[in-house]
Amino acid sequence: MAASLTFAAVLVAGASAPAQAGPDLQYCKSGFWCAYNWGYGYGPRSEGNWTGDVEFTGIMNNGNYDPWRDHIQVGYVKDGQWHTRCLHYNPGPGDWQFEPGVARLRSVTWRGEC
């Protein structure tokens, strides 16, 4: 019995603790990505992947640390051209917000490192 408890304690002690969640921002909860359009307000936001077609002027990644899924790949169309941009989670060390000007948001996909 003592050996079982010791083994269980080693497993628990050896497991990495989850990273602390980032702060809730005014219009973007912790763990979410959030798109917005300064012309008419806030657009789609989600903890998951998204596809659609909506006008946006910016997007932020308020996700939390996860080595396999804490960056977002943003697909958008601006001036008739397809673009992609990878964003780190808040607060960085890389870019976690992006404002392309007026564009069409087409997809947001959670991913690992850019």
C-alpha positions in Angstrom: 0.0 0.0 0.0 2.8 2.4 0.9 4.6 1.7 -2.3 1.4 2.5 -4.3 1.0 5.8 -2.5 4.6 6.7 -3.1 4.3 5.8 -6.8 1.2 7.9 -7.1 2.9 10.8 -5.4 5.8 10.6 -7.9 3.4 10.6 -10.8 1.6 13.7 -9.4 4.8 15.5 -8.6 6.3 14.7 -12.0 3.3 16.0 -13.9 3.7 19.6 -15.1 1.2 22.0 -13.7 -1.0 23.8 -16.2 0.2 27.2 -17.1 -1.6 30.1 -15.5 -4.4 31.5 -17.6 -4.0 34.9 -19.1 -6.3 37.7 -18.0 -9.7 38.3 -19.3 -9.6 41.4 -21.5 -12.5 43.8 -21.8 -14.0 42.1 -24.9 -12.0 38.9 -25.1 -12.1 36.2 -22.4 -9.0 34.3 -21.4 -8.5 31.3 -23.7 -10.3 32.9 -26.7 -9.3 34.6 -29.9 -11.4 37.6 -30.8 -11.9 39.5 -34.0 -13.2 43.0 -34.2 -14.2 45.8 -36.6 -13.7 49.3 -35.4 -16.5 50.5 -37.7 -19.3 48.4 -36.1 -18.0 46.6 -33.1 -16.9 43.1 -32.2 -17.0 40.1 -34.5 -16.5 36.4 -34.0 -14.7 35.0 -31.0 -14.1 31.5 -30.0 -12.1 28.9 -28.0 -12.1 26.7 -31.1 -11.4 26.9 -34.8 -13.6 29.0 -37.1 -14.4 29.4 -40.8 -16.6 32.0 -42.3 -16.6 35.3 -44.1 -16.8 38.5 -42.1 -15.3 42.0 -42.4 -12.8 42.7 -39.7 -10.1 45.3 -38.9 -8.2 43.4 -36.2 -7.9 40.1 -34.2 -6.3 39.2 -30.9 -5.2 35.9 -29.5 -6.0 35.8 -25.8 -5.3 32.1 -25.6 -3.4 30.3 -22.9 0.0 28.5 -23.0 -0.3 25.1 -24.5 2.7 23.8 -26.5 0.5 22.2 -29.1 -2.3 24.7 -29.4 -1.6 28.3 -28.2 -1.0 30.1 -31.5 -3.7 30.9 -34.1 -3.3 30.8 -37.9 -5.5 33.6 -39.3 -6.6 33.4 -43.0 -8.0 36.6 -44.5 -8.5 38.4 -47.8 -7.3 42.0 -48.3 -7.5 43.8 -51.6 -8.4 40.6 -53.4 -5.4 38.7 -52.1 -5.3 35.7 -49.7 -3.0 36.2 -46.7 -2.2 34.2 -43.5 -0.7 35.4 -40.3 0.3 33.4 -37.2 -0.3 35.1 -33.8 1.3 34.1 -30.5 -0.8 34.0 -27.3 -1.1 37.1 -25.0 1.2 38.6 -23.8 3.8 37.3 -26.3 6.8 37.2 -26.7 5.6 37.5 -30.3 2.7 39.4 -31.8 -0.6 38.5 -30.3 -2.7 41.2 -32.0 -2.9 42.1 -35.6 -4.7 44.9 -37.5 -4.7 44.6 -41.3 -7.1 47.4 -41.9 -10.4 46.5 -43.5 -10.3 42.9 -44.7 -12.4 39.7 -44.9 -11.7 37.2 -42.1 -12.0 33.6 -43.6 -10.5 31.2 -41.0 -8.9 31.0 -37.6 -7.2 27.7 -36.6 -5.4 26.9 -33.4 -2.0 25.5 -33.8 1.5 25.0 -32.2 4.5 27.3 -32.7 4.6 29.5 -35.8 
